[in-house]
Each structure stands twice: as structure tokens, then as C-alpha cells.
Amino acid sequence: MLTATQQEQGIEWKVGDKAFFEHQEVTIHDVEPDGRVHGVSDGSFITGSFRLNERLFPVTDGGRKIVNFFHSQYEALHKMPGNRLFNWPDLAGAIDSKFTETMRKYHAGDETGVLRDLMFAGVFFARVRAYAIEATTIVVDGIRLFDSR
């Protein structure tokens, strides 16, 4: 039995298949007989859940551009001074949700929606970077409040 997402995409995932998941390319690691994907691997870590299907997308050139955009922005946040101040669980969750939403629009052929999502995501990443830079420069009575390492 295929999920709605698989039916829309015409995909029946198998162990070893490549897919896009949370702004990276992964390999399908575990699939139940009913088609539910329980695990994916990025080569270093395995992510598991009851059903990952709704967050998996086929590897395509257009999809890779979206993945590259989100992944490069996410990695840039990790390299910023002061990144230890970030609320990473919520930040990563928001980024992954926007990535999934954008990929759904891409696979539905909604080019305008994809462009709008990428524009808003770019503004979001820029705002996060600006606030992080600002936070690491706050000084009170000559004392830097946040470590900028």
C-alpha cells in the first residue's frame, strides 16, 4: 500500500534507494512490507521514525538545487561565531519544515510557490545571521555578554 505522497509521486521506496530528506541526500535504510519507510541514512547517521515517507522526495536536478540552497544556508549557520547560542532543535525543525513544504510545491509543479518559499527562506536565514551577529557584539559595562566562539 502506497502513502498519498508516494501515490502522487508514483514511488515505491526500496532499501538502497536514494532520496532527499531534511535538506540532504540520504539512502533508504529500512522499509516495511506495507511501504512505510522507517529509516534513512546520510552515511554517518541513521534517522528512524514510524513513517518518514511524507518527508522523502526523489532525487532530481531541480530538487538538488533546493537541497543545496537549504543545506548551504544551514551549514553557514553552524559556522557562524556564536552559533552555540542558537536554539538548534527549534531552528532545525523550522528549517526542515520549510524545506519539506518547498519540496512538496516543487513536485506539485508550483514554481511560484517554490520561488516564494526560497525568497522567504533566504530572508529568514539572513535575519538569523543578523541577530546572531548582533547578539555576539552586545557589551554591558565593558563585558561581552555572549562568547563569540
Phi, psi and omega in degrees: 000126181268146175286168179301319180296316179295319180298318179298321183268350182067038186242135169240101185293143177230155176303133181097344177296148174267145179206166171261136182209125178045060177054037172205162176272134182229169174247134177294128187252326185213123179229131177282159179303332180277003176097354180288127177273123181259340184209143174226155180228139175264007181101339178245320184230154174251129175255129181233150177196167180301319181209113179259354189309318184292348180249011179256141180223145180295151179282117177223162179297315179296319177297323180297325178296320178293315178302312182299320179298305182297317183294317181294321178294318179297315179296323179298324177296322179294334183268355183288145169300139178083008184296342178291347178281342185293148171274080188301318180302313181288322180296312179297320179298318179294319179294316180296321178296317180293322177299312181298317179298317180294318179295323177298317178295320178300313182286342175272356179082016181272079183298320179297316178298319178297312180299319179297315179299316180295322178296311180295323177295319178299318178295318178302310180298320180296319179294318178300314179299316182297315179294323179295317179296316180298316181298322183284354180254001182289127179233131177238122181051042177079005181249123175290123184287328184237135176291130185263013179287000000 
